Amino acid sequence: MPIVAQSTETDWVSRFADDVIAESERRAQGAKLGGAASPVIVVASGLSPSGPIHLGNLREVMTPHLVADEIRRRGYQVRHLISWDDYDRYRKVPNGVPGVDGSWAEHIGKPLTSVPAPAGSAYPNWAEHFKAAMAEALTELGVEYDPISQTEQYLAGTYREQILHAMKHRGDIDAILDRYRTKKDPAQADKQADKPSKKQGQKQSQKPLDEAEIEAAEGSGAADEDDGSGAGTEYYPYKPYCGSCGKDLTKVTAYDDESTSLTYTCTHCGHSETVLLSEFNRGKLVWKVDWPMRWAYEGVVFEPSGVDHSSPGSSFVVGGQIVREIFDGVQPIGPMYAFVGISGMAKMSSSKGGVPTPADALKIMEAPLLRWLYARRRPNQSFKIAFDQEIQRLYDEWDALAKKVADGSVLPADAAAHSRATRTAAGELPHTERPLSYRTLASVADITAGAEEQTLRILSELDPENPIASLDAVRPRLDCAENWITTQVPAEQRTVVRDEPDTEILTGLADQDRESLRLLVDGLDSHWSLEGLTALVYGVPKIQAGFAPDAKPTPEMKVAQRTFFALLYRLLVGRDTGPRLPTLLLAVGADRVRKLLGA
């Protein structure tokens, strides 16, 4: 048996791995008493390809992935299931999807795999179209998983025994759901639900929701998720898709437990049909029964859920009762994960359209950085992913962490997060050979507009003692920076170097300003490197004030430096700000700098 590594107080992944291993061993011990035990630890995620699968959905995958990967590192066998909920109903036409218009509304109510893909898609249906982009991103992120199509599972009759069992015990399921349909205090409903104890294997690894999270959960409608109930009618936990129109706007009107004869009527097209549920596959359990059924069927030990699934009366809470009382299973360890936002954007929702996806993020940041954002925060901590200028600061922080890892000064929790970001149990993820500053690369890409020859010339001059010989050495980070500049930075914020000197400014300069430009121009050749030019542009105002170039700046000196910088920007790019001046000077070139500064 592999030795369980000791977890640390600060590393949430290790703590969950400890819990999952202990829970798996407890279950295996119980199984040995009654039969064979599975040697594989199962963790799970669920994704609905109802539209673009965004960066908030990625947390549904990354949380169990990181835990599963830690378990693999310890030598255990672990299986990460990703259930593609592609047999769910098509609920609405999402906004902002290319190739989709209002005509797709006619497919509402059909399974996602029965809805046409957006116009021009290479994929056979709606679900496959949106699954493909996510699957490609997960491969780039190093996520190892077993995909399960719920369409394939249901149509193959895989869950037939579970469906018949749920129908036989529909009254018991209805009674469980009824505990949460009341308008009583949620805490009272939880007491009535007779929640399982830790002795029964139920481990709640989540803290109570705060007010903002509760508000978000209630606004999501999670407590109103489909449970199959219908006012004034007998309860059925199974919903057929109509044999005529293909939609789930059906109502079961009769069911016989002995023969499994089921009769339904479609409220959309009027079609009525009687089938044998023991042979019929065109339908599925309602969500609040389907999810716990799968926990039991797959033996899931760990599966997180969003705040909207963890509110009182929602599917994770109710599922804990149904899996135990109906399917004789155990609810997974299920931490609640908080929302993921985008700098400058509201909470993500794929139905709103235009929401960034993992594929979008991977165009502007390397996979290890994106993994790090999910690894360094506990699941119940919300965070934002930067698509704006903040990405430069984020990369600075990432590079500073890498230096601490290299020199051994890093804190244990930070080291763990860095390790989980840069490698998996299968090995190290691809990385940039020469990880130059992202903000430097972005500035160069901005100035050169992607011209490779000019880009290589500038980058080779950053560090003359160790020059960049090929752009391949700075990829994929360079490509990410170029993509960020071209897709995320507004045109009015792009840098355009002047073609000719601004004679009006130059002729009106005061003597002190002329002297500052002379000092800069005279020092270009001897300071022509990123480090040298940095010392030069900060040193000129110090020299003018009678200080040494390396003197610590006073508050007055900092004002003088900012004034000098603004003058340089106006003369070089026609505005008061721009890329870091040392990078800008290298990009413009010494001869052109002299020309624009009137030398």
Secondary structure as UniProt FT lines:
FT   TURN            9..10
FT   HELIX           12..34
FT   STRAND          41..47
FT   HELIX           55..73
FT   TURN            74..75
FT   STRAND          78..84
FT   TURN            86..87
FT   TURN            95..96
FT   TURN            98..99
FT   HELIX           102..107
FT   TURN            108..109
FT   HELIX           112..114
FT   TURN            119..120
FT   HELIX           126..140
FT   TURN            141..142
FT   STRAND          146..149
FT   HELIX           150..155
FT   TURN            156..159
FT   HELIX           160..168
FT   HELIX           170..181
FT   HELIX           186..192
FT   TURN            193..194
FT   HELIX           198..200
FT   HELIX           211..220
FT   HELIX           222..224
FT   TURN            231..232
FT   STRAND          238..240
FT   TURN            243..245
FT   STRAND          250..255
FT   TURN            257..259
FT   STRAND          261..266
FT   TURN            267..269
FT   STRAND          272..276
FT   TURN            277..279
FT   STRAND          283..285
FT   HELIX           287..298
FT   STRAND          305..306
FT   HELIX           307..309
FT   TURN            312..313
FT   HELIX           315..325
FT   STRAND          336..337
FT   STRAND          340..342
FT   TURN            343..344
FT   TURN            350..352
FT   HELIX           358..364
FT   HELIX           367..375
FT   TURN            379..380
FT   STRAND          383..385
FT   HELIX           390..407
FT   HELIX           412..422
FT   STRAND          423..424
FT   TURN            425..426
FT   STRAND          427..428
FT   HELIX           438..448
FT   TURN            449..450
FT   HELIX           452..460
FT   TURN            461..462
FT   TURN            464..465
FT   HELIX           471..474
FT   TURN            475..476
FT   HELIX           477..488
FT   HELIX           491..493
FT   HELIX           503..507
FT   HELIX           511..523
FT   HELIX           525..527
FT   HELIX           530..544
FT   TURN            545..546
FT   TURN            549..550
FT   HELIX           555..573
FT   HELIX           581..588
FT   HELIX           590..596
FT   TURN            597..598
//
